[in-house]
């Protein structure tokens, strides 16, 4: 079981934080989270939260997060990128994120979050732009060539997915892209449609709409956080 306070277990530890308190969990140790007083990290007495919501076990290179609830999912929320849903009875590793939050819904639309710092056991082997995907999931069949204008727009399409978290981590709208690049939304829509059409003609899978296109570009590492950092400043023309 993890330790609260200044005492630390030998070796690297994972640090959990909730309501100003910290817990330190060493390798091969486990800590529990939930509404029950039997849990090490006790959540508010809100019946919408599970009595035994989650347990976290520290492995050699990550944290294994179990959903102990019989009916309620929760999510792992990285600093940037989309939430990863952990269904009841399921488990998920924290890889590749060295830091993340465990977010559960409360009654009335509120949420509760336990912050986890697993950097002591998680090697930062990938840049932020690669942390939303796995090499084994790549679907690209052949190289993709984008014109400078197309690349600018696709980078902006993907920007929120690579820089924001929670509900803000979603593909940019045509209007948002146009405002950043000084173009009208119709122009942006036409460029994105052209890219989707070109990829569909190659029989690339999973491109039903513009949101799918953004995730496909990130999945296949065609757009990364490095591209977002290097992209032109807001308001620049295409």
C-alpha positions in Angstrom: 0.0 0.0 0.0 1.2 3.5 -0.8 2.5 5.8 1.9 1.2 9.3 2.7 3.5 11.9 4.1 7.2 12.5 3.8 8.3 8.9 4.2 9.1 7.2 0.9 9.6 3.6 0.0 13.0 2.6 -1.4 13.5 3.1 -5.1 11.5 5.1 -7.6 8.0 6.0 -6.5 4.8 7.1 -8.2 3.2 10.1 -6.6 -0.6 10.5 -6.5 -2.2 13.8 -5.4 -5.8 14.6 -4.4 -7.2 17.5 -2.4 -3.8 18.7 -1.4 -2.6 15.3 -0.1 0.1 13.1 -1.6 0.6 9.3 -1.6 3.9 7.6 -2.6 3.7 4.2 -4.2 6.8 2.1 -4.9 7.2 -0.6 -7.6 5.1 -3.7 -7.1 2.8 -1.8 -4.6 -0.8 -1.0 -5.1 -3.1 1.8 -4.0 -6.9 2.0 -4.1 -9.2 4.8 -4.9 -12.9 5.1 -4.2 -15.8 6.4 -2.1 -15.4 3.6 0.5 -13.4 4.4 3.7 -11.5 1.2 3.0 -9.8 2.9 0.0 -6.4 4.6 0.6 -7.6 7.6 -1.4 -11.1 8.4 -0.3 -13.3 10.3 -2.7 -16.3 12.5 -1.8 -19.4 10.8 -0.4 -21.2 11.1 -3.7 -23.2 8.0 -4.5 -22.5 8.6 -8.2 -18.9 7.6 -7.5 -18.1 4.0 -7.1 -17.2 2.7 -3.6 -14.3 0.9 -5.0 -13.5 2.8 -8.2 -9.9 2.0 -9.1 -6.7 0.4 -8.0 -3.2 1.4 -9.3 -0.3 -1.0 -9.4 3.2 0.3 -10.1 5.1 -1.8 -12.6 8.7 -1.5 -13.8 7.9 1.1 -16.5 4.4 2.3 -16.0 1.3 2.2 -13.8 -1.4 -0.4 -14.4 -4.9 1.1 -13.7 -7.8 -1.2 -12.9 -11.5 -0.1 -13.0 -12.9 -1.9 -10.0 -16.4 -0.6 -10.5 -19.2 -2.9 -11.8 -21.0 -0.2 -13.7 -19.2 3.1 -14.0 -16.3 4.0 -16.4 -13.6 6.6 -15.7 -10.9 8.0 -17.9 -7.2 8.5 -18.0 -6.5 12.1 -19.0 -3.0 13.0 -20.3 -1.7 16.5 -20.3 -2.4 16.7 -24.0 -4.5 14.4 -26.1 -7.9 12.7 -25.9 -9.2 10.9 -22.9 -8.7 7.2 -22.7 -11.8 5.5 -21.3 -11.4 2.6 -18.8 -14.5 0.5 -18.8 -15.8 -1.3 -15.7 -13.7 -4.4 -15.0 -11.1 -3.4 -17.5 -7.5 -2.4 -17.0 -5.1 0.0 -18.9 -1.5 0.9 -18.6 -0.4 4.5 -18.3 2.1 4.2 -21.2 3.4 6.2 -22.7 2.4 9.1 -20.4 4.6 9.9 -17.4 1.8 12.1 -16.0 -1.9 11.8 -16.2 -5.2 12.2 -14.3 -7.8 9.7 -13.3 -11.1 11.5 -13.9 -14.5 10.2 -12.8 -17.9 11.8 -13.2 -19.9 13.0 -10.2 -23.5 13.8 -9.9 -24.7 17.0 -11.6 -22.0 16.9 -14.3 -19.0 17.6 -12.0 -15.9 15.5 -12.0 -13.3 14.4 -9.5 -9.6 14.0 -10.5 -6.7 12.2 -8.9 -3.4 13.4 -10.4 -0.7 10.8 -11.0 3.0 11.5 -11.6 4.7 8.3 -12.9 7.7 10.0 -14.3 10.0 8.1 -11.9 9.2 4.8 -13.6 8.2 5.9 -17.0 10.9 6.7 -19.5 10.0 9.6 -21.9 10.8 7.6 -25.0 8.6 9.6 -27.3 7.8 13.2 -27.9 4.4 14.5 -27.0 3.2 14.3 -30.6 3.7 10.5 -30.5 2.0 9.8 -27.2 -1.5 9.5 -28.6 -0.7 6.5 -30.8 1.0 3.2 -31.0 3.3 2.1 -33.9 1.5 -1.2 -34.1 -1.8 0.6 -34.8 -0.4 2.5 -37.9 -2.6 2.0 -40.9 -0.7 3.9 -43.6 -0.2 1.9 -46.8 2.1 4.3 -48.8 3.8 7.7 -48.3 1.5 10.8 -48.2 2.5 13.9 -50.1 0.8 17.1 -48.9 1.2 20.5 -50.6 2.4 23.4 -48.3 -1.2 24.8 -48.2 -2.6 21.4 -47.4 0.0 20.8 -44.7 -0.7 24.1 -43.0 -4.4 23.3 -42.8 -3.9 19.7 -41.6 -1.6 20.8 -38.9 -4.2 23.3 -37.6 -6.9 20.6 -37.9 -4.8 18.4 -35.6 -3.5 21.1 -33.2 -6.1 20.7 -30.4 -5.6 17.0 -30.3 -1.9 17.5 -29.7 -1.9 20.4 -27.4 -5.1 20.3 -25.3 -6.8 17.8 -23.0 -10.3 16.7 -21.9 -13.2 18.0 -24.0 -10.9 20.5 -25.7 -8.8 17.7 -27.2 -10.8 17.3 -30.5 -10.1 18.2 -34.1 -10.3 21.9 -34.9 -13.4 23.2 -36.8 -13.2 24.8 -40.2 -13.8 28.2 -38.7 -11.0 27.8 -36.1 -8.6 26.7 -38.8 -9.6 29.6 -41.0 -9.2 32.2 -38.2 -5.6 30.9 -37.4 -4.6 31.0 -41.1 -6.5 33.9 -42.4 -8.7 31.9 -44.7 -12.4 31.4 -45.0 -14.1 28.2 -43.6 -15.3 27.2 -47.1 -11.7 27.2 -48.4 -10.6 25.1 -45.4 -13.4 22.6 -46.0 -12.5 22.2 -49.6 -8.8 21.6 -48.9 -9.6 19.0 -46.2 -12.1 17.4 -48.6 -9.5 17.2 -51.3 -7.0 15.5 -48.9 -9.7 13.0 -47.7 -10.6 12.3 -51.3 -7.0 11.6 -52.3 -6.6 9.2 -49.4 -9.9 7.5 -50.1 -8.9 6.9 -53.7 -5.9 5.0 -52.2 -8.3 2.9 -50.1 -6.9 4.2 -46.8 -9.2 2.9 -44.1 -11.0 4.9 -41.3 -11.6 8.2 -43.1 -15.3 8.7 -42.8 -15.1 12.4 -42.0 -12.8 15.3 -41.2 -12.5 14.2 -37.5 -11.3 10.8 -38.6 -8.8 12.4 -40.9 -7.2 14.3 -38.0 -6.9 11.2 -35.9 -5.6 9.2 -38.9 -2.9 11.8 -39.5 -1.7 11.6 -35.9 -2.0 7.8 -35.7 0.3 7.5 -38.7 2.7 10.1 -37.4 2.2 12.4 -40.4 1.4 15.2 -38.0 3.2 15.4 -34.6 3.5 17.9 -31.7 6.8 19.0 -33.4 4.9 20.1 -36.5 2.5 22.1 -34.3 5.4 23.9 -32.6 7.0 24.7 -36.0 3.9 25.8 -37.8 3.4 29.4 -38.8 2.1 31.9 -36.2 -1.7 32.6 -35.9 -3.0 34.9 -38.5 -0.4 34.1 -41.2 -1.7 33.5 -44.6 -1.5 30.1 -46.3 
